[in-house]
Every structure is written in C-alpha cells, then in structure tokens.
C-alpha cells in the first residue's frame, strides 16, 4: 500500500450492508489506531478546510478504513471550491451516504477519537456523484460549476 497521503489506494472494503451502505474494511479500526495516535488529523478542520486538505485527510482515512469519503461543496469557481459543504461516504455505484458517529467531531476538534469506522456511515441521501457538476477526481465534488 502506498504511503503517499494524497493518493488513496482504497483497499478492499467490507461487504456492503443489506441496504447498500458502504462498509469499512475488516481491519479498519486497527489500521486507524496509529492515525488517531499520531494526532495529525485530530482537529484538522477546526478552522475550516481547503480542497487539498480534504484530499489529504480523506486519503489517509480511506487508506486506513477502505471507506471512500468525499466533500460536496456548493460551487466551484476560478478561485476554487466554496460555499456550504458537507462530507459523505460514497458507495461503489456513486451513491452518497451521510457521515454519522464522531468522525465530524474528531476532525473539527470537538472529540479526541473518531469512534469505530463502522459507525461513520449514516443514511443515504438524494445526491449521486454522477449528477454533480464538478469533481477533482479525488475527494471533492461541487453541485455547481461557475467556470
């Protein structure tokens, strides 16, 4: 597995739940332990985040858990992504699932632990990545493109 945090090799995930929700790899919590222990992602998004910071953090989390995490921004323009944004787990068919559990609170510094990776995937949402206007091909998508 690559150690470059900007490239997520996406290891095999666990079997999808009966409702199709993405599941973390069997080893996810053990692989996540050193990421949590080194503290570099704890509170990483406390003061906001950029597209590159999303790509770096979500690549590290994806490599550890097998989950494909993405950020959907309101728009993309010549300055980059902006407006409101929300994080999701993406399934293999492009469906998006709300993030649940303590992942959000951990990345924003409100919690010291993200909880088990199996608790991160919540309910499915209406968005599908195929319907979004822009992607960087990594972990960022935008609903509107102003380019």
Secondary structure, 3 states (H helix, E strand, C coil): CCCCCCCCCCCCCCCCCCCCCCCCCCCHHHHHHHHHHHCCCCCCCCCCCCHHHHHHHHHHHHHHHCCEEEEEEEEEECCEEEEEEEEEEECCCCEEEEECCCHHHHHCCCCCCCCCHHHCEEEEEEEEHHHCCEECCCCEEEEEECC
